[in-house]
Amino acid sequence: MNSRRLGALIRKETLQIIRDPSSIVIALVMPVILLLLFGYGVSLDTNNVRLAVVVENPAPAASSLVRAFADSPFFRVAELRHRAEAEHGMVTGRFKGIVVVPAAFAAQAGRADHAPIQILLDGADANTARLVRGYVEGVWSKWLAHEAGLRGHGLLSPVAVEPRVWFNPQLLSRDVLVPGLIAINMTLVGTLLTALVVAREWERGTMEAMIATPVSVAEILVGKLAPYFILGMAGMALSVVLGIALFQVPLRGSLWVLTAVSALFLIGALAMGLLISTVAKNQFVAGQIAIISAFLPAFMLSGFVFEPSSAPVWIELLSRIVAARYFVAILQTVFLAGDLWSVILPNCAALAAIAAVFLAVTLRRTHKRLE
């Protein structure tokens, strides 16, 4: 490659970015908007669950249990007297669960006898039903321990469980989701940056003028990648700052490792965008291909929301060619656990292989002739 021609191409692309605000919008404004929308809109935490507590015999013990549910941050409790009313409310979607405290509950609890309660759950959303069941059982266990303490004896249990949560002690889904959101955003941004801009040049005829010059195919590709790489890294930096400052996500790993891994991933995303623009040569088509081939697989198959290992075998195998899967794993590790090289290095090798494939295919597909 000729350094003079390459410098002229990079300067030309830089001037085009400055004069065309759409590239800046894609690289800097879109990540902020997507991060805010997904960061606040997507959550795996279940709070303020509408729960009906049916107390068939309002006695002190039953009232104490109702207060335990009402004091929990996970529930919005409606105390009812009739089970039929609660069941109707769950059928109509008013309640997500029902706790039935039977009439004999107070008497059985007073004699230290078995005092069961019944839990009815709306299983239409299986994940929410499992969470609500866990929350109810947690409140029930704490209430039992509290009542046992008031009577002057401990709660007898054959097994004492002392849970310890690593990496995300507060069990905040946002701390896991935001690093994944950054990966999803940069997948879409990196692909669109080169896919739409280069396709626009094909539409306007400026690409044909460039082909007529003595520049080589490699110089064209590097000249296209370099300015958008810098712009994409600026968008990545902005996303990381927002994740740390706005969403309070901890960064326990090295900033240098995060930068190096992001650069490697962004090269692959930009190369994918160049390949799309080479095939499509039309902005609308290039945008649709970028969303279908980059954003949707990254969102569904990267492990951002759904664990690929729980999917059918062929889906899990398909997810192995999605670069975002490896980037999500690295980001979650660097943010929450630190620089764990046993996780970072294999995923970096996969990212490097995917980037090399996209660059090689793009170089082979790009010709200095009109077809």
N, C-alpha and C positions, 0 to 999 in steps of 0.2 A: 504494500500500500504506500502511496505517496503521501507524506506527511502534510505537504502544502495543500493538496486537493482535499485531504481528509479534514484539515483545519477549516477550509472554506465551506465544506459541507456542514460541519458542526456549527459554524457561525451562521450559515443560512438557516438551519433548523432553529437555532436560538432566536434569531430575529423573527422567524415565523411564529414561534411560541409567544413572543412578546406582543406581536401585532394581532394574534388570534387568541382572544380570551377563553375560548372553549377548552383549550388544553389546560389552562390554569384552573378552570372550573372543575374539570375531570380529576386533576391531580390533587388539588387542595380543598376545594369546596365539597365535592362529592364524598370524600372519606369522612369529613366532619358530619355531614348530614346523615350518612348511613350509620355512623357510629352512634350518633345521638338517637336515631330512630330505633336501631336494634338494641342499643345499650339500655334504653329505658323501656322499650316495648317487649323485648324477649327476656323472660325470666323463668327459671325452673323452680323458684321458690313459691310455695303455696301459703298465702297469708289471708287473713280475714275470711276464712271459710264459713259459709252460712250453715250453722249447726243447730238442729232442733233437739232440745233435751226434754223428754217427756217424763215428768215426775208424777207418778200415779198416786203417791201418798206424800204430801209435803211435810217432811219431818226434818229435824235438825241435821241428821246425817246426810239426807238427800240434798238439803239446801247447801250444805258445805261442799258437796260434790259439784253442784251447779255453779257455785262461786269459783271453784277451781277451773272449770271450763271457761267461765266468763273472764277470768283474769289472764287466761292464756292469750298471747298475741296472735295465735294462729286461728282463733275462732271468733265469729260474731254469733252469740248464743241467743236463741229464742226459746224461752221456757214455756212449755205447753202442758196441758193436763190430759189431753186425749190423743192417743196414738193415731187414730184415724186422721186427725187434722195434720199431724206431722207427715204421715205417709202421703196424703194428698199434696202437701207442700213439696215433697221430694219428687213426686210424679210430674208436677208442673215446673220443676226446676228452681223452686224457691230455696230448697235446702240441698246441700251436697251430702249430708249425713244425718242420722238420727241416733241419739243415745236414749235408750229406754231404761228408766230407773223404776223397777217394779214396786208394787205396793208393799211387799214384804222386805224390801231392802233395808230399811232402818232397823227392824227387829232382828234380822239376821246379822247385820253388822254389829249390833249391840251385844249379841251373844258370842261374838267372834266366830260365827258360823260362816259358811259359804254365802256370800252376798253378791250374786252375779248381776251384771248389767248386760244389756243387749245393744249391739252396734249394727245399724243398718246403713249401707253405703250405696251411693249412686255409682254403679260400675260402668256407666257409659264412657267415662274417661278413666281407663284402668290406672293410669299413672297417678292421677289426682286421688283416686280411691285408695291406692296403696299409701300415699302420703297422709291422707286424712286418718286412715286406720292407725298408722304409726303415731300421729299426733295424739289421737284419743288414748291409745295405750300408754303413751308417755304421761299424759295428764293423770290417768287412772293410777299409774304406778306411784307418781309423786303424791297423790292424795292418800293412797294406802300408807305410804311411809310417814306422811304427816299425821294421820290418825293414829298410827301405831306409836309415834312419839308422844302424842298427847296422853295416851294410856300408860305411858311409862315403860314400854317395852319395844324393842326393835322389831322391824319387819323381818320375819324369818324367811330366808331364801337359801336353797342348797347351792346356788352359784351366785357369786358377786361379780358383776360385770363392771369393769372400769374402762370405758372407751377412750381412745386417744386418736385424734384425727391428725394426720400429717398433711402438710403443704397448704391446706385450707381449713384451719381450725374452726373458723366460724361457720363453715359450710355455706358460704355465700355463692350462689350460682353465678353472680356477676363476675367474681374473680376468675371463674373458669371461662365464661362466655366472652368477656371482652378481648382476651388474647386471640380467641378464635375469630371474633368479629374483625379484628385487625387483619388477619389472614384472608378472610373472605373479601373484605374491602379492597385489599391490595391485589387480589386476584382479578377483580372486576376492573379496577382502576388501571393496573398495568396492562391488561389486555386491550381495554378501550383506548388507551393513550395512543398506541401505535396503529391499532386496527382502524379506527375512525379517521385519524389524521392522514395516514398514508392513502386510505381509500379516497379521501377528499382530494388528494393530489392527483389521483388517477382521474377523478371526475373533472377536475379543472384543467387537466392537460399539462400540469407542471412536471409530472413524472416523465412524460415523454420527452420534454425538454432536457431533463436531467440525464435520461438514457442516451441522448444524442451527444453528451459531453464525453471526454476521455476517461471519466471515473470508472472504476471497476465495481463489480457487484459487491465485493467485500467492503469497499469504501462506502458504498451507498448504505449497506446494512449498519456498519459501525457509526456512520454519520447520523443515521436515524436513531440508533439506540442510545448514543451517549447523552444528548440533551434530555431525552425523555427519561433516561435512567436517573439523572440528577433531579428532575422534576418529581419523579415517582418516589425517590428517597426522601424528598422534602415532605411529600404527603404522608409517607410512613412515619417520619419523625413527628409530624403534627398529630397523627393518630396515637402514637405512643405517649406523647405529652398529655393528650386528652384522657387517655386511659388511666394514667397515673394521677393526674391532678383532679380530674372531674369525677372519675369512678372509683378512685382510691384503690386501684389494683396494685399490689406490691410488685416491685421488680427486684428479685433476689439474685438474679444472675448478672453477668457482666454486660455493660452497655456496648462494649466492643464486639462481643459475641453476637448480640442482638443485631448490630449494624451489619456485620459480615454475613450472617444468615439471611437477613432481609435483602441484602444486595444480591446474593445468589438466587433467591427466589424471584426477585424482580426481574433479573435477566431472563429467566425462563418465561415469565409472564409477558414481557415485552416481545420476546422472540415469537411467542404464540400469537400475539397481536399482529406482528409483521407477517406471519404465515397466513393468517386470516385475511389480511388486506391484499396479499398477493393472490389469493384464490378468489376473493369476492370482488374487489375493485369498485365497490359501491358502498356508500356509507350506511344505508339502511340495512343491506344484507350483512355487511360486516358487523354492525351492532347486534343484529339478531343472532348471528353465529357466535359472537363473543359471549352473549348472555347464556345461550344454550350449551355451548361447549366449555365455558369457563366458570361462570357464576353458579349455575344450577348444580353441576357436579361438585364444585367446591362447597356449596351449602349443604348438599344432601349426603355426600360421600366422604367428607373430610374428618368426621368425628366431632364436628363442631356442636351438633345437637344429637345425632344418632351415632351410636357406636358401630363401626363397620363390621366388627366381629360378630355382632348379633344378627346381622343380615344373612340372607341366603349365600351360599358359597360363591356363586357366580357374581353376585353384587360385591362381596368382599374382595374378590379378585379384581373386579373392575376398579374398585377404589384405589388399588395399588398404583394405577397410572395417573392418579390425580395428585398434582404437586401440592395442592393445599393440604392434603392429608398429612404430609410430612412437615409442612410449615406450621400447621396447627399444633402438632405434637411438640415441635421445638419451642414455639412461643409459650405454650402452657408450662413447659418445663423451665424455661429461662425465667418467666415471670414468677412462678409459684415455688419452684424447687431450687433453682440455681443452675450453675453450669455443670450439669450431669453429662459427661462426655459419652457415656455408654448409650445415652438417648440421642444426643446431639449429632455425633459423628455418623451413625448409620443413616439418619434422616437427611443429613447434609449430602451424603453420597448419593442418595436417591434424588435429591433436588438437582445436584450437579449432572446426573445422568439424564434427567428429564430436560434440563436446559440445553445440554449438548445435543440431544435429539432434535429439539425444536430449531436450534441454530443451524444444524446440519441440513435439515429438511428445507428450511427457509432459504438457505444459501443455494441449495439445489433447485428449488422452485423458482427462484428469481433469475430472470434472464434480461439481457440488454437487447431485447427485441420486442416488437409488438406482436401479440398472438391473436 
